[in-house]
Amino acid sequence: AIAAHNVTLTLGSDKAPVEILRGVDLEVAAGTSVALLGPSGSGKSSLMAVLAGLERARGGTVMVAGLDFATMDEDALARARRGRIGIVLQAFHLLPTMTALENVAVPLELAGIDDPFGRAARELEAVGLGHRPPPIPREPQIIFADEPTGNLDTATGHAIIELIFARRAALGATLLIITHDPELADHCDRVVVMHDGRIEER
C-alpha cells in the first residue's frame, strides 16, 4: 500500500534550510496497521503529510496505492487522494455555516458519490455520532490518523480506538497512525519509531 524510499523533506529558505526528513524508508503492506511513534519534532506528522500527498517530498520515491506521488502535481495529488485516502486529524475543520450532515455530505457529493446525503446519514449513524461528523466519512483504501485520541478523555479515547479499528477492519483498509498512546499502538500490527527525521525501529 505504501512504499517510501530515501524520502527527504527540507523546509525554510535556501539560506536557512531545515531538514525535516532525512532519508526515510518505509513500506506498509496492504490491509495492515502501523503505529508511528517518536518525540515531538521527530518528523512523524511531516512524513504522514508526504505519504498522504499533502506535502511534496524534496527527494526520494513515494508510491501510495500503486501511484507515484513524487511525480504528481497538486491537482493530480488531489485526484489521487479522492476515494483512496482518508485522513483523521487531531483538529477537525468544519464549515460553521453548515450542519454536521452537510459537512459530511458535501465532500461525498464532490467525490461523485451517489446519494451523498443518504450516505452521510448512514455513516453518521454507523459510528454512533449522528449529531457529529464521523472520523472516516468515506471508504478509503488507506487511512492516515494523526493523534486521533490526543485531545480526548480516557473513555472517549477508548471509544475512538475501537471505532477506528472496527472501521478499518470493515473496509479492509491500511492504517498508519501517529500516536503517543501505548494502548493505541498495541492495537497495531507493527510499531515504527522515528527520531530526528529518520526511522530507527521497524
Secondary structure, DSSP 4 states (H G I P E B T S, - for coil): -EEEEEEEEEEE-SSSEEEEEEEEEEEE-TT-EEEEE--TTSSHHHHHHHHTTSS--SEEEEEETTEEGGG--HHHHHHHHTTTEEEE-SS----TTS-HHHHHHHHHHHTT-SSHHHHHHHHHHHTT-TTS--S--S--SEEEEESTTTTS-HHHHHHHHHHHHHHHHHHT-EEEEE-S-HHHHHTSSEEEEEETTEEEE-
